[in-house]
Amino acid sequence: MDGTLKTWDIRPFVDSGKKRHNKTFVGGTHNAEKGLLNCSWSADGTMVTGGSADRIVHIWDELSAEELYSLPGHTGCVNAVVFHPKENVIASASSDKSIFVGELS
């Protein structure tokens, strides 16, 4: 584990001369002890989020790979993160038995 979230082009008939690795999202403390556990894309594809064992929800801009938000609050590993399909809202669930729902600005 290198502490990053990566996107890849997995289409089966992409020119083999092109790199399949598309983008790397860096943020948070992801390592063997605090791994990235879950990720999700917003419905419009402009943001990607990751839940982590570092107890923080990380949200990146998909185009620039810049971290937009780092949302603390959970006291356990963030096991699930999801964007609302139509609104600018995110939900996260943790092993601390809590679910947080919040609106992004």
N, C-alpha and C positions, 0 to 999 in steps of 0.2 A: 504494500500500500504506500503510495507516494503522497498522500494528503491532498489529492485533487479530484475533481469531477471532470470527466472528459466526454466529448461527443464524437461520434464516429459516423461516417457514411456507410451504411450497411446494405445499400442497394446492390443486387447481385450482378448487374452488368455495367458497373462503373469501370472506366478505363483504368487498367491496372497500373499505368504509369503515374497516376495521380495518388497522392496520399489519402488514405481513408480517414486519418485522424483529422477532425474538423476544428475543435476548439478545446481549450483547457480553462476550467473555472477554478480559481484559487481563493481560499479563504477558510478561516477556522483552523482548528487543531485536529486534523484527521491523520491518524497514524495507527499503528497496530492496536493501541489501547483505546483510541477514540475514533473509530471508523465512521465513514459516511454510510448511513444505513438506508436511506430512501431518497429518491428525487422525483420531481414532478415539473411539468411545463405548464405555463399559463395557457388558457384556451386560445389566445391570439398568438402564442409563440414568442412573446417579447421578453418573458422572464422565466428563469428556471430556479427551483428551490431545492434545497437539500436538508434532510434531517440527519442529525449526527449524534454520536455518543458524547460529544462535548457539551450537550444539553442546550445547544443553540440552533435556531432555524436560520439558515443562510439563504439569501435571495440575490441572484445575479441578473444583470441585464444580458439577455441572450446574444445580442449583436456585438457588444463590446467586451463581454465576459467580466465586466466590472461588478464588484459586489455592491449592491444597492442597499441592502438591509442586513443587519445581524441582530436577530431577535432573541434575547435571553428570556429566562423566566421558568423554564422547566427545571426540575430538580433531578430528573432521570434522563436516560437516553431518549432522543426524539426518534420514534420508530416509524412515524408516518407524517407526511406533509402533502397537502393538496390545495390547489387553487379552485375557487368557485368557478363554474363554467361561464358565467356571464358578468359577474361583479368583480371588483378589485378587492377580493377578500381571500384570505388564506386561513387554513385550519391545520393545526398540528396536534399530534397525539404522542404521549410519552409513556415510558415505563413507570413514571411516578403516578400513573392512573389519572392524569389530567388531560383535558383537551382545551386548547386555546384557539379562539377564533378572533381574527382581527382584520380591520380594513387597512389597506395600504394606501398611502397618499400619492 
